Amino acid sequence: MKRMIVSGGNGFLGSNLVSRALKDGMEVTVVDDMSTSKGINVPGSVKFIKEKIEDFKTDERFDFVVHLAARPSPEDYVDHPIDTILSNSAGTKNMLDIALNSKGVFMYTSSSEVYGEASVIPTPENYYGYVNPNGIRSCYDEGKRFSEALTMAYHREFRLDTRIQRPFNVYGPGIRADGEYGRVIPRFIVRALKDEDIVVHGDGKQKRSFLYIEDWLDLTWKFLTLPGMGGEVINIGCAEEVTVYELAEMIKRMTGSRSRIIFEKARENDPRRRAADTRKAENMFGWKPAVSLEDGLKRTIEWFMGRIR
């Protein structure tokens, strides 16, 4: 039986990956301090360890070591900058050492944030990024960039099989439903369902691309489990862009909401555009996003409706 350990495995992405691993017959261990989740989101068959990944130690061996632990919400990580950067520095080293001891596959879940204010849109993997190294978002952006560098250092020095993925704004059923986690789609949906003001930061003309959870999981599983991927870096996202204001209008229309769309001060260092160049994933795996934004929002809204109203 294959064994997998997942840091941050109780979160949105992590719990979906854990479910996929269990379906494949793997034995799964999750390490999660539950700082960004509410309740246990994984089945009882999973070995669950409640601990910060930067403090976690083990001599157990695993076939797959997946590092997902992070605070991905800007509202959250600007309030917890030290925890944010430690999970993506000391935490990354801990997970890399587990993989090295195990002679297993290591997958690091980075972020589109490593590109910063990209000048190339859609952004390919070989774009180096334009990031403020000491700005308010640097605890997350530079934490991710450092972890990528450390991951590749282990690959080059120890020949460890490492793989880096960069997700772009993944959403869908199962994402935290109380609206406090700060991600734009759940926040807009929750406010729309409650007929509360939908708050757009800045002028609303900033553009984003979004990826439905099933599409993320499909490519992630292939990238993680197929042989010959050591040292590779791939985007997992979508090239189709939508403005934040258009997104708010879509959600308002789809929920039949009476909410107003209001504008507040723009967030510091918030990129104007973000979209993924996915040609590498298409060429390597024949993969393209299968779920449109309209369909994904419909499914996500239906899931939220049973939990908000």
C-alpha positions in Angstrom: 0.0 0.0 0.0 1.3 3.4 -1.0 1.7 6.0 1.8 1.1 9.7 1.5 1.6 12.6 4.0 -0.1 15.9 3.3 0.7 19.1 5.2 -2.4 21.4 5.3 -4.4 18.3 4.4 -7.5 19.6 6.3 -7.8 22.6 4.0 -9.8 23.1 0.8 -7.2 21.8 -1.6 -5.7 19.3 0.9 -8.9 17.6 1.8 -9.8 17.1 -1.9 -6.4 15.6 -2.5 -6.7 13.4 0.5 -10.0 12.0 -0.7 -8.5 11.3 -4.1 -5.6 9.4 -2.4 -8.0 7.3 -0.3 -10.0 6.5 -3.4 -6.7 5.2 -4.9 -6.2 2.9 -1.9 -3.4 4.9 -0.2 -2.7 5.2 3.5 -2.8 8.9 4.3 -1.4 11.1 7.1 -2.4 14.7 7.5 -0.5 17.3 9.5 -2.6 20.5 10.0 -2.7 23.0 12.8 -6.3 24.0 11.7 -5.4 27.7 11.7 -7.3 28.3 8.4 -10.1 25.6 8.7 -13.1 24.9 10.8 -13.7 21.3 12.0 -12.2 18.2 10.6 -12.7 17.9 6.8 -11.0 14.5 6.2 -12.4 11.0 6.9 -11.7 9.1 10.1 -9.5 6.6 8.3 -6.9 9.4 7.9 -4.2 9.7 10.6 -4.6 13.3 11.7 -1.9 15.2 13.5 -2.8 18.7 14.8 0.5 20.5 14.7 2.3 23.3 12.9 4.2 21.9 10.0 7.3 23.9 11.0 7.4 22.0 14.3 6.5 18.6 13.0 9.0 15.7 13.1 8.7 12.1 12.1 10.9 9.1 11.2 8.1 7.5 9.2 8.5 7.0 5.5 6.1 7.9 2.7 5.9 7.3 -1.0 4.4 10.8 -1.6 5.1 13.9 0.5 2.8 16.9 -0.3 3.4 20.3 1.2 0.2 22.4 1.1 0.2 24.1 4.5 -0.2 27.8 4.0 -2.3 30.9 4.8 -3.5 31.7 1.2 -6.0 34.5 2.0 -4.6 38.1 1.9 -6.9 39.1 4.8 -5.4 36.3 6.8 -1.7 36.3 6.0 -1.3 40.1 6.4 -2.5 39.5 10.0 -0.2 36.5 10.6 3.0 37.3 8.6 5.4 35.3 10.7 3.3 32.1 10.7 2.8 32.6 7.0 6.5 32.8 6.2 7.5 30.0 8.6 5.1 27.4 7.1 6.8 28.2 3.7 10.3 28.1 4.9 10.9 25.9 8.0 7.8 23.9 7.1 9.0 23.3 3.6 12.4 22.1 4.8 10.7 19.7 7.3 8.6 18.2 4.5 11.6 18.0 2.1 13.6 16.2 4.8 10.8 13.7 5.2 10.8 13.1 1.5 14.5 12.8 1.4 14.5 10.3 4.3 11.7 8.4 2.5 13.3 8.5 -1.0 9.8 9.5 -2.0 8.2 12.0 -4.4 7.9 15.6 -3.0 5.3 18.0 -4.4 5.2 21.6 -3.4 2.1 23.6 -3.9 3.3 27.1 -4.7 1.1 29.9 -5.9 0.4 32.3 -8.8 1.5 34.9 -6.3 5.2 34.1 -7.1 4.7 36.1 -10.4 3.7 39.3 -8.5 2.7 42.1 -10.9 3.4 40.1 -14.0 4.1 41.9 -17.3 3.3 38.8 -19.4 -0.4 37.7 -19.4 -1.2 34.9 -19.5 1.9 34.1 -17.5 4.1 31.1 -18.4 6.2 29.1 -15.9 9.5 30.7 -17.2 8.4 34.2 -16.2 10.6 35.1 -13.2 8.2 37.4 -11.4 8.0 41.0 -10.3 7.5 41.0 -6.5 8.0 43.5 -3.7 10.3 41.6 -1.4 9.4 43.6 1.7 5.8 44.7 1.0 2.7 43.8 3.0 2.2 40.6 0.8 5.9 39.5 0.9 5.4 37.1 3.8 3.3 35.0 1.4 4.8 35.9 -2.0 8.5 35.6 -0.9 7.7 32.6 1.3 6.5 30.7 -1.8 9.4 31.9 -3.9 11.9 30.8 -1.2 10.2 27.4 -0.9 10.5 26.9 -4.7 14.2 27.7 -4.5 14.7 25.3 -1.6 12.7 22.6 -3.4 14.9 22.9 -6.5 18.0 23.0 -4.3 17.1 19.6 -2.8 16.4 18.3 -6.3 19.8 19.4 -7.6 21.9 18.6 -4.6 20.3 15.3 -3.5 18.6 14.3 -6.8 15.3 14.2 -4.9 12.2 13.8 -7.1 10.6 17.2 -6.5 7.6 18.7 -8.3 6.3 22.3 -8.1 2.7 23.4 -9.0 1.4 26.9 -9.1 -2.4 27.0 -8.7 -4.4 30.0 -9.8 -7.4 30.9 -7.7 -9.0 27.5 -7.2 -12.6 27.5 -5.9 -15.6 25.2 -5.6 -17.7 23.2 -3.1 -15.9 22.6 0.2 -14.2 25.9 0.4 -14.7 27.5 3.7 -18.3 28.7 3.8 -18.4 31.4 6.5 -17.0 34.2 4.4 -14.2 35.0 6.9 -11.5 33.2 5.0 -11.3 36.1 2.6 -11.1 34.4 -0.9 -13.0 36.5 -3.3 -15.5 33.9 -4.7 -16.8 32.5 -1.3 -16.8 36.0 0.1 -18.9 37.4 -2.7 -21.3 34.4 -2.6 -21.8 34.6 1.1 -22.6 38.3 1.0 -24.9 37.9 -2.0 -26.9 35.1 -0.4 -27.3 37.3 2.7 -28.2 40.4 0.6 -25.3 42.2 2.2 -23.0 44.7 0.4 -20.5 43.0 -1.9 -17.2 44.8 -1.2 -14.9 45.2 -4.2 -11.4 46.5 -3.3 -10.1 49.1 -5.8 -11.9 50.0 -9.0 -13.0 46.4 -9.8 -11.2 46.5 -13.1 -8.4 44.2 -11.9 -8.6 40.9 -13.7 -8.4 37.4 -12.4 -8.7 33.8 -13.7 -10.4 31.1 -11.7 -10.1 27.3 -11.7 -12.7 24.8 -10.5 -11.6 22.3 -7.9 -12.2 19.2 -10.1 -9.9 20.6 -12.8 -7.2 21.3 -10.2 -7.5 17.8 -8.7 -7.4 16.1 -12.1 -4.1 17.7 -13.2 -2.6 17.7 -9.7 -3.1 13.9 -9.4 -1.5 13.3 -12.7 1.4 15.6 -11.9 2.0 14.0 -8.5 1.7 10.3 -9.5 3.1 9.9 -13.0 6.8 9.0 -13.2 9.4 11.3 -14.8 8.1 14.6 -13.4 11.1 15.3 -11.1 12.3 18.9 -11.3 9.2 20.1 -13.2 7.2 23.3 -12.5 3.7 23.7 -13.9 0.9 26.2 -13.7 -2.5 24.8 -12.8 -5.0 27.5 -13.8 -7.0 29.1 -16.6 -6.2 31.7 -19.2 -9.7 33.1 -19.3 -9.9 36.4 -17.4 -12.8 38.2 -15.7 -12.7 41.5 -13.9 -13.5 41.5 -10.2 -16.5 43.7 -10.8 -17.8 41.4 -13.5 -17.4 38.5 -11.1 -19.5 40.3 -8.5 -22.2 41.0 -11.1 -22.2 37.4 -12.1 -22.6 36.2 -8.6 -25.3 38.8 -7.8 -27.2 37.7 -10.9 -26.9 34.0 -10.3 -28.0 34.2 -6.7 -30.9 36.6 -7.4 -29.3 38.9 -4.7 -30.4 42.3 -3.7 -26.9 43.2 -2.6 -25.2 46.4 -3.6 -21.7 46.3 -5.1 -19.6 48.9 -3.2 -16.0 49.9 -3.6 -13.3 50.2 -0.9 -9.6 51.1 -1.0 -7.4 48.9 -3.1 -5.1 46.4 -1.4 -1.5 47.3 -1.3 0.6 45.5 -4.0 -2.5 43.8 -5.4 -1.7 42.8 -9.0 -3.9 44.2 -11.7 -4.0 41.0 -13.8 -3.5 37.4 -13.1 -4.1 34.5 -15.6 -2.3 31.3 -16.3 -0.5 30.2 -19.4 -1.3 26.5 -19.3 0.3 25.4 -22.6 2.9 23.3 -20.7 0.2 21.3 -18.9 -1.6 20.9 -22.2 1.5 19.6 -23.9 2.6 17.3 -21.1 -0.8 15.9 -20.0 -3.3 16.8 -22.7 -5.1 18.8 -20.0 -7.4 21.7 -20.3 -9.9 23.1 -17.7 -13.2 21.4 -18.3 -15.5 23.4 -16.1 -16.5 26.9 -17.2 -16.6 29.8 -14.7 -20.4 30.0 -15.1 -20.9 26.3 -14.4 -18.4 26.2 -11.6 -20.0 29.2 -9.9 -23.4 27.5 -10.3 -22.2 24.4 -8.5 -20.5 26.4 -5.8 -23.5 28.6 -5.2 -25.7 25.6 -4.9 -23.3 24.1 -2.3 -23.3 27.4 -0.3 -27.1 27.8 -0.4 -27.5 24.7 1.9 -25.1 26.2 4.4 -25.9 29.9 4.5 -29.6 30.2 4.3 
